[in-house]
Every structure is written in C-alpha cells, then in structure tokens.
Amino acid sequence: MTRYERVPEPHEVSHYPDDEIDLRELFATLWQGKWIIVATTILFAAAGVFYALSKPNIYQASVLLAPAQNEGNPSGISGQLGGLASLAGINLGGGGGSNKTIMAKEVLQSRAFLTDFIHRHNLSVPLMATEAWNMKSQSWVIDPEVYDVETAEWLQDDQGKSLKPTDWDMVKKFRDSHLSISEDKETGMLTVKLKSLSPPVAKEWAELLVKDINEHMREQDVQNAEARIGYLEEKLKETNIAGMQQVFYQLIESETRTVMLANAQNEYIFTTVDPAVVPQEKSEPKRALIAILAVMLGGLLGIFIIFVRAFIRSGKQETNEGIE
C-alpha cells in the first residue's frame, strides 16, 4: 500500500523570527565599542567628581519637640462654664491643646511667620547674599556682586534692577534650602531641621525658630484672653442681675488664669526634648553617591551610543543589500 506523506501548507511552514536577541552578537557589539563606554564613563566620572567637590559643605541642626501640656483652661472650668460662656459669646477653648499644636505647626511653616522671623533676626543678608562660611574667622563670606558690606546696601544688576530680595524670595529660599519639618504620627513628636553653610548658624536658627513659635502662640492666646476679659468687663457693667454678675466674674477669673499661666510658661506650645547642637559632620553633599551616579550615567550613555551606532549601521547594510 502506497504511503503518502502530508505536505505542510504554506502557512504551516516553521518560521523562526529574525528579531530575537542574539546574546553573543550583543556582547560582541558591546566589546567592539568598549572604548566608547570607557571614554564616556571616565568623562562623566570626572565631571561628577568636579561637581561634587565644587559643592560647599552643608550642615544640619535638628531639635526634637513634644507638644507642651497646656493647662490654660482645665476641663473642670470648661465643663462648668462652657455653656454660660457660649451664651455670652465667649469660647474658653477647653480641650483645644491638640488643635493648638496643629495650628502652631502650620504657623511655623506659614509665609507670614517666616517673613517676620527673617526680618526680626536680620537674616536677609545671610540668607540671600552669602557665598560660604569662613571656619577660621567664623563669619560669612559675602558675595561682592550682590551686597556691599561697607555701605550695607544691595547692589544692582546690569539692567539697573536692585538685587534686594523680596519677602517672597526670602521665604521661598528659607523653605526650600534650609527648613525641614517632620512629625511622628504615633507619638506626636515634631522634628525641626535647619540646614546652613555654617554649623553654629544652623543651631542658632533652629533655637530661634522654636523660641519664636512659642512666643508667637503665647502672645496670640494672651491677646485673645485679654480681649475676652475686656468684653466680659463691659458686659458686667451693663447688667444688674446678681446671678449674671457672678457668671461674668467666674469667666473673667478663668480668662485671667489663662493669661497668668501663659506668661508663666517658657515653652508654651512645644517642649524641647532634644535641643539643637552645633553639627560636627556635614549632611550634604553626598560626594561618593554623586560620583557613583555619574559613573553609572556615563556607562549607560556609552552603551546607548553603541546601540544607536549599531542600529544605524545595520539599517545602512539592509539598504545596500536591497539596492543590490
């Protein structure tokens, strides 16, 4: 009996795609262009090292803060007089310690507070017109093209525009380059970090920030309490009812106690757990990391150039074979 073999249909013919990656050819291509990889790697490494060495040392001082146990309005007084105070248009603020802490944290980063902080401590020149910190003389190196130390005036650019920074510029520079605030959600602890070219200045600014935010929040609460006392005294004069007079006296006593306790506390909103110290080691720049990244980028660029060159050559060869 004749045996017939089935002939595969044209569409069933085995097909091996020619776009599969040939590792041997890949490594051969890389080996042929090894000097390109070496050259780009050395070039980027040299540039990375030069850039890393050109960056000045930056030092960071940090202070750990805890919410202060504010006893300005004890819960007993708030519970007893809260309803009567609300009828009189007064908010005793009982139980608002956590809210005050949240508000203080936001105020610490606010534009108005930082603007006042910069002007109060005359930080515009150290913030915007310095080039470096002289470790020997413990003084700032001022940029002579920006600020004239002898006349204490800001200079002008080539177009005649004053180089004196605006409040917006100073606050932006302070937020972006110097201030960093983080909070531990579990414990409520707040860490305030200050970066500067000067180790002692970093510590000084951190301490001043904590002092000023405590003083700022204290002044606000004292002013509000004194305003409420004045309002209650006016209402007291307007009424002849003995019961209401007694209520007003108790409210005035509560607000007076708030003022006394606020003025008696050195650390009103935040208590310093770990104070700032003069940093002994730099926090930036990470020069070794910069050099490693530069080497990696140089190597990757060299590999990319080799593959692009090989792709262009293969395209030309296919074009020439098609013409032939």
Secondary structure, 3 states (H helix, E strand, C coil): CCCCCCCCCHHHCCCCCCCCCCHHHHHHHHHHCHHHHHHHHHHHHHHHHHHHHHCCCEEEEEEEEEECCCCCCCHHHHHHHHHHHHHCCCCCCCCCHHHHHHHHHHHHCCHHHHHHHHHHCCCHHHHHCEEEEECCCCEEEECCCCEECCCCEECECCCCCECCCCHHHHHHHHHHHCEEEEECCCCCCEEEEEEECCHHHHHHHHHHHHHHHHHHHHHHHHHHHHHHHHHHHHHHHHCCCHHHHHHHHHHHHHHHHHHHHHHHCCCCCEEEEECCCCCCCCCECCHHHHHHHHHHHHHHHHHHHHHHHHHHHHHHHHHHHHHC
